[in-house]
Amino acid sequence: MKMTQLAFAITVLAATSAHATDLIITNGKVATMTKEGAFAQAVAMKDGKITAVGSNASVLKLKTAATQVIDADGKTVIPGLNDSHLHIIREGLNYNAELRWDGVTSLKKAMQMLKEQAARTPDGAWIKVVGGWNEFQFEEKRLPTLEEINEAVPDKPVFLLYLYGLGFLNKKGIATLGYTAETRFKDGVVELGADGKPTGKLIAKPNAMILYTTLAKTTVLPRDEQLNSTIQYYRDLNRLGLTSAIDAGGGGQAYPDDYAVSLELAKDGKLTVRTSYYLFAQKPGKELEDYQRWLTQTKPDKNEHLFYANGYNTEGGGENLVWSAADFENFLEPRPDMPHEMEGELEPVLRLLIKNRWPFRIHATYDESIDRDLAVIEKVNKDLPLNGLRWFFDHAETISDKQLKRVKALGGGIAVQNRMYFQGEHYWKQYGAQTRQMPPIKKMLEMNIPVGLGTDGTRVSSYGPWPSIYWAVTGKTAGGLKLWQPQDVLSRYQALKLMTQGSAWMSGEEKLKGTLAKGQYADVVILPQDYFSMDVEQIKNLESALTIVNGKVVYAGEQFKQLAPPALEVKPEWSPVKHYGGYQNQ
């Protein structure tokens, strides 16, 4: 072949490759989510974007010899789920060291898991159950007793975190920590027995600092195992159909040190959930200094993922802007009043962020807190206008209609979570049965306020996204208590939209993800059952049959397992994840 012919052939081959479709899914019930009831048969992807959605015949016209074709076998295809409030980076560091009771349906089984895990855990390491469960999910409808915990594990330290209200230590745990009758916490109580010694129960009054502080004294994985742990956690999220998450920061998650592991994995292209993160102020009274420093270290929308657009981004400030504005959602205790100095501490932080055009989110459970927060935001907005800067409240369970109007006027949004799925019974016991939807999602939607759905996993709520969707379409708690009036429950389309496109607003990506349409990110999930018609009670147990991120398969269940990359071996050998996995929906 002459050089001119060879050059021509190479040019044609390159041009063909440039236009070749990478992957096509056919024979699916493709929920485009562009509008309710909009379904197609097939979807095509190239270079991390969706290039076509339509009938099998129309989409298969894009097939080339290089195209991978996946037959969905009639299964439902949805956009990848997006959790607008998840503590994903922090949990990645700890996941392999935690025994997860998320989804366990009996206390007997949970305690058996605890006992088995203790047998394989080496001396010096803690056995930890860190949130994501409550007694109402158990058929026994009760918490474990301290006697049961000590009987199950007499010789190794145990710490159980129960919501943000209680912690349980076995006798070995008390001795390991050195807690005595003289141990004191500013916002918490070490319960003493009749003998004047700690019983093992830790009581948050009202905030969870006693629980955070105790947890920080337990096993921390070494760096290589934190890398493995983060990969394993992201894989479990992929198993549950999650392809994006917005990290709300968290106590004990300091920037940049505690982000080094996820940053390394992002730069290596190994994170399989698009992760946007907000920076959470760590030191009471020093919040402004934190943000002044962080402004010199990073900026919003700085992507540091090797392969994914918007794969690992700084987003802004929050959810903790200042500690004095935090109203902990411990429904075992009465609502706390924020201190009088809150406004004076919040205002300069808001001014700094708005001046520098940093989006922000702010934790607020109760309408009393929201009223004071809004007053500060409105004051700053008068001489330093928001002008479309993205901001939103997290949680907002008891926000009023009047406050929603103020949020709307300021261009804000609301990130809601299924915390009432885990704490509804406690709230009713504390405040009485409710007739108003909490949070008032229907009212938010009626007012066209941006709403994203999430979990607030992993310490209060579970990180499983499907119980959150189940809660949204039933209004029920994990124990079956019907919290909402019939007119308040969401349709299956509405709930799924809030966990996809709705959440994308919180990271400024509502035009890039959340629907299956041309130009959207190629983040796609095939479900093993039809979400839109299956028994509603089974929705909370859903997971993915196949998960695609950026046009590449990152997870596959049994039917499609030949298409998935091999799973990484779990480290350390004794890890609960190696023996039980993570979320227990299987």
Summary of the structure (lengths in Angstrom):
residues: 586
radius of gyration: 24.2
end to end distance: 59.4
largest distance: 96.3
contacts: 2073
relative contact order: 0.15
helix: 37%
strand: 20%
